[in-house]
Amino acid sequence: MLPPPVVTTMASANYPKPQVQFPQVPLPEGKSLTGPLAPLGRSLADKGIYLRFLAVDEFAGSVSGGQERGVGNSYALPFGTDLDLDRMIGLKGSFIHVSMNVSKGTSLSADHAGNAISFQTRYKAFQNLRLAALAVEQNLFDGKLNISGGRVSPLTYFNQSNIYCTFQNNSVCFNPAVVPIQDRALGFFPYGTWGGRIKLAPAKGIYVQAGLFEANPSLNPTNGFDWSTQGSTGHQTAVELGFQSASPKAHYPWHLRIGGYHNTSDVADPYLNSDHQPRLTAGGTPLQHDGQAGWYVMGDAVTGHLHGDVKRPVTVFGGMIGSTENYVPFKGQAIAGVIVTGPLAGRPRDTLGLVGSYIRIGDRQIDYLQASRIAAGGTDRVRRGEAIFELNYGMAVGRNVRISPNIQYVVNPDNFLQPRARKQSGDILAFGLRISVDIAGLLGMPAMK
């Protein structure tokens, strides 16, 4: 009797799966799947069927600052499948990706602290089971050209890195905050619309990609199966030029991303009315602006290895993001961080991370918040920027479970979610805990990289 076949995780070269923000160690070459359903998993992998199913719970509680102290707990259950059409029906380089997501729970920021930057990335304002992505992918010319599209989110493709979600704070994960939190900038997971992108990689160390996507925020409260364009407000475009080490197995791998975006949707001025007067005192309808645009430069690099062990890299990352308009909620962001893998010799898969961000608030948003405070009887000056820090330790409990306690601190927090607050929010000290479980991996299901 022949031994059971071994399974190697297959790679779809260019499609990033947004919910797989889980610092997994890929299945080693030739390693058999393990788990109660491993025989089924091997059979599925032979047929080109790969499964994803995560459970992520995030808790955050503040002990000082904000508009008030409080706690929040939210969880998400992202799951989906990746189909290798080459193995299934002989279509070389072709894949189908399906992603579902459900998010539930409460938010420390929304319910208590009042600031726009959440302490819990998995918290979503719309809490339902939804289709997050349905994408078709085609790789051509040995992967040098990739075409992908369907019901997708722009920020699944652009300014994307698995490094970001080593952290729990929304200033970093899933994408640095300034772009996804902006009003009608680039759409983000799990809110997909019609769209796609083309990526060209003429050499291993360089690529360029461009995408065009529908802008339709009216679909955000839906279950994702409303595929009409009736509520479309315009379109989103993005371009990115990337440079990277020629091999992902390089001793000191690095990445650099330079990008820009534009959304043609009208944006309501937060402060002025259509007569260019302060709306809180003069009344009237908001002044409408013709879209918005922005840019980013982000990168990361392995700068060393603890005790010379390549499995214990020290990775630094950072960059800047900016908007070209003054009427958007956030004008810009600067970010810097470091992640140490295997900080303890006996725990090579643990991580220790530290990140800090400075986020600049838009001028019109400051005017609006200041006017709202005065109308409520307050006199405190609205600050122009806020700084957000997170220190965490990710403990690997086996291959498929991670527990990540963290400390988060916010200097000069905004009060976007409570604009009529009479007093400036005090600096926030919060403690968090993320628990991530790769359920598919525990069961013995095959995963595509």
N, C-alpha and C positions, 0 to 999 in steps of 0.2 A: 504494500500500500504506500503510495507516494505521500510525503509530508505535505502539510497544508502550505499553500503558496504564501510567500511573504508579500507585503504591500509597501510600496514606497509612495509617500505623499507626492502627488503630481502638482505641477505648477501651471497656473494660468498667468502668463507672463505679465500682463498689463492691467488686469481688472482688479482694483482694490475692493475688497468686501468690507463695507463700513462697520459692521458689527463685530468683526474679528479684531477688536482692539484689546487683545488678551495676550500678554507676553508668553506665548507658548514656546516650547522647544519642539521643533519639527521632528517627526518620526524619523529616526536614523535610517540610513540606507539599508535595506534588507531586513528591517525590524518588523516582526509580526505584530499586528494589532492585538491589544489585550482588552478584556472586559467581557461581561456576560453575553454580549451580542457580537463578539469578534468573528465567529464563523460567517454570520450574515454580513458583517462589515467587509470581510475579504471578498465575498461574492459580489457585493455592490461595487467595490473598487474595481474588480475585474471587468465590470460592465460600464465603468465610467461614471458612477453615481457617488457623489460625495455629500456629506451632511454636516450642517452646523446647528448647534443648539447650546446657547449660553444662558446662564442665570447670573445676574449681577445685582447686588443689593448695595446701596450707598446710604450711610447714616451721616448726619452732620448736626452738631449741637454747639451753640455759642455760649460762652461764659461772660462775655463783655461786649459792649458796643452795639452798633446798629440802631435801628429804631426801637427794638426790644430784643431781649434774649429769647431763645426758643430752640426747638429741635425739629428736624425733618428726616424722614426716611422714605426712600423711593427705590423701586426695583424695575428692572427691565428683563424681558425674556425675548431676545432676538434669536431667530432661527431661520434656516433656509437650506437650499441645496445648490450644488454646482454640478452641472451635467457636461461631461466631456463627450461632445458629439463625434469625435474621431473614434473613440472606443465604442460608442453606441451604434453609430450608423455610417462610420467611415468618412465624416466631413472633417478633414484635417485642419487643425487650428481653430475649431469652432467650439464655443461654449455657450451655455445658458446659465444665468445666475438669478436665483429667486431669493428674496429676503423679506421676512415678516418681522414685525416687532410689536410688543405690547409693553407699555410703561405705565406704572401706577405709583401712587404715593404722595407724599407731602414734601414741601420745599422750605428749607430754612430761610432762603432769600425771599421768596414770594410771600410766605406766611408771617414772617417775623422781622428779619433784618431790613428788608426794603430795598436792597441794592440789586442792580440788574445782573451782575455776574454771579451765577449760581455756585454754591458749594457742592452741588450734586449734578454731575453731567447727565445722569440717567433720568433725572426728572424732566418731564415734558408737560407743557401746558395742556395739551390734548391727550387724554389718557384713554386710549382704546387699542384694540387689535387692528393693525393696518398693514397693507402691502407697502413695504418700504422701497423695494426695488424689484424690477423685472427687466433684466438686461440681456441682450444678445451681444456676443463678442466674436470677432474674427481676427485672427493673427495671420499675416501674410509675410512672405519673403523672410522666412525663418524668424518671425517675431519682430522684424524691423519696422513693420507697419501694423498698427492695431486700430481697429474700428470697433467702437462699443456704444450702445445706445438702447433706448427704450424708456421705461419709467424709472428715471434716475435722478440723483441729486448732484449738482455741480461740485460741491465740496467733498463728494466721494472721490473725485478725480484730482482736484486742484488743491494745492497747499496741504497735502495729505501726508501723514507719517504715523506709523504705529508708535513712535516714541511718545507722542503727545498724550496718549491715554495710559501712560504709566502713572499719570496724575488724575486726581478726582475732580479738581477745580475746573469750572467751565471757562476760565481764562486761558486754558491750554487744550483741554480735551472736549470734543473730538478735533476741532480746529481752533487755533488761537482766536480769541473772542471777538475782535473788532469786526471781522468779516461776517460771521454767521449771525451775530446779534444785531447788526445794523438793520434798519427798516428797509426791507426789499433790496438787499444786496445780492448775495449768492445763496441759493437754497441749500439746505443741509439735511443729513439723515435724521429722521426717517421720512422726510417730506419730498417724495419724488414727483416729478412732472415729466412731460415728453422732452426728450433731448438726447444728445450724444456728443462724443468727442472722438477726434482722430489724433493718434500719437505716432510720431515718426522718430525712430531711434537709428540714425545712420551708422552710429558706432556705439560700442558698449559704454562709453563714458559720457554720452550726450543724448538728449532727447528734446523734442519740442512737441507740445500738444495744444490743441485749440478745441473749444467746445461751444455749442449753441443749445440753449435750454429755454423751455417755456417758463415764464414767470406767472404764477397763479396761486397767490397766498390764500385764495378762497377755498382751496382744496385741503388746507392744513387740518381742519376739524374732521375731515371725512375719513373713511376707512381705506382710502387709497385705490379703491376700485372704480371711482368716478374718473373716467378717462376722457371726458369732454374738455374742450378748451373754452367753454362759454364764459368762465370767469377770468380769462387771461388778461393780465394788465400790461403785457409787453414781453420782452425776451431778455435773457441773460447770456452774456458772452464772457469767455475767459480764455486767456492764453498763458502758457507757462514754458519757460526755457529751463531745462535741468541739466546740471553737470554732476557727475558722480564717479566714484572709483570704478575702474573697469570691471572688477569682479566683486560680487557681494561677499566672497570669501577672502578678500584682501586683508592683510594684517592690520591696516588702519583704514577701514572703509569710511567714506564721507559722502555727503550729498549737499547740493546747493540748488535752491529753487528760486527763480525770479519770475514773477507773474503779475498780471493785471486783469481787471474785470470791469464790466459795465452792465448796468441794469437799466432798461429804458422805461421802466414803470415810473409813473408820477410819484413823487414823495411829498407828503404834507409837511409844511414848515411847522416845527413844534411851538414857535413863538409868534410869528407874524400872521396877520390875516391877508386877504386878497388885496387890501388897500395898503399893505405894508405897514400896518399899525399893530401894536401889541394886542393880541386877540383876547387876553384875559380881561383887559380894561375896555377895549373898543368893541369887542364882540366880532361878529362876522364869521365867515368861513375861512379855513386855513389856506394860506398861500400855497399853491402847488408848484413844485419844481420838476424840471424835465430830467428825471432819472438821477443816477449817481454812479461814480466810478472810483476805483481804488487800485492799490498796488501792494506787493509784498516781496520781501527778500528774506528767505529763511534757509537755514542749513544746520547740519549736524556733522560731527566727526568723532571717531574714536581717537583719543589722544594718547592712550597708554593702556597697559594691562597690569593688573595687580600681580606682583611677583613674577612678571613675565608670562602669565597664563593667559592664552588667547581666549579662553572661555570666561575670563573675568575682565571685560573691557571697561574703561572709563570713557563715557560718551558725553561730550558737551554739545549743546545746541542753542540756537537763538535766532534773532532776526528782528525785522521791523515791518510793520503794516501801516498803511496810511490811506486816508480818503482824500479826494480832491475837493470835496465840498464842506462848507461850514454848517450846513443845516442837518447833517446826519447826527445820530446820537453820540457816536464816538469818532474822534478825528484821527486817532492813531494809537499804536501800541508798540512798545519795545519789550522784548522778552529774552531771557537768558536762563539756562539751567544746566544741570549736570546729573547724569545717572551712572551709578556704579553698580555693575553686575557682579555678584559674588563678593560682597563686602567682607563676609566672613569665610575663611578658608573651608570650613566644614559645611557651608551652605552656598554652593556655587550658582544656584539658580535664583537666589534672593536678589532683590534690588534695593538700593538706597537712592532716593531722588530728592533734589532740591530745585525749585524753579521760582523765578520772580518776574512779575510783569508790571510795567507802568502803562496805564491807559489814560489817554487824554480825551476829555469830554468835548463835544462840538460846541462852538460858540453860541449858536441859537438854542441848544439844549440847556446851556448854562443860564441864558436869559430867561427861558421858560421856567426852570426850576427856581431861580431867584424870584421871579414875579409870583410864582405859586406860593413860595414861602412868605413873602410880604403880604399876600392876600389872606394868608392864614394867621397873620399876626406875628410872624417870626422875624427876626433881624439877623440871624447868622448868615455869614457869607457862604455862598456855594463854592466849593473848591473846584479847580479846573482839572484836576487829575486824581487818580487813585492808584495805589500800589498794592499788588496782591502777591502773596508768597505761600508756598506749600512745601512742607517737608514730609516725606513719607518713607515707609519701609514696606516693601512687598515680600511677603513670606510665601514661598512655594510649598504647598502641602501636597506632595505627589506631583505628577505631571499635569493634573487637570483642575487643581484648586489653588487659588491665591487669596491670601488675607492681607489687606493693606491698611494698617492704621496710619493716620496722617494728622498733621497740625496745619491749620490755615490761618493766615493773618492778613487783614485788610486795613491799609492806612488810608484815611480820608474816603471812606466808602460813599458811593452815590446813594441817592434815595429816589431813583427812577420809578420804582414801583409804589412809592408813597410820596408823590410830588408835593402834597400839601403839608408835609411834615414841618413843624414849626422850628425844629432844631436840627442842626447838622448832626448826622450820624457819627457816633464815636467809633474809634478804631475797633475792629471786630477780631476777637480771638475765638476760634472755633476748632473743635476736634472732630475728626471724621473717621469712618471705617468703611472700607469697600471689601466685599466678599464676592469673588468671581469663581464660577464653577463651569467648566467645559463639560456639559452633560453628555454631548455626543462622544467626546473622548473617553469619558468614564465608561460608557456603554460598549466601547470598542468600534465606533463608527469611523470610517475613513474621512479625512479632511484634506481639502485642496489648499495649498499654500496661498 
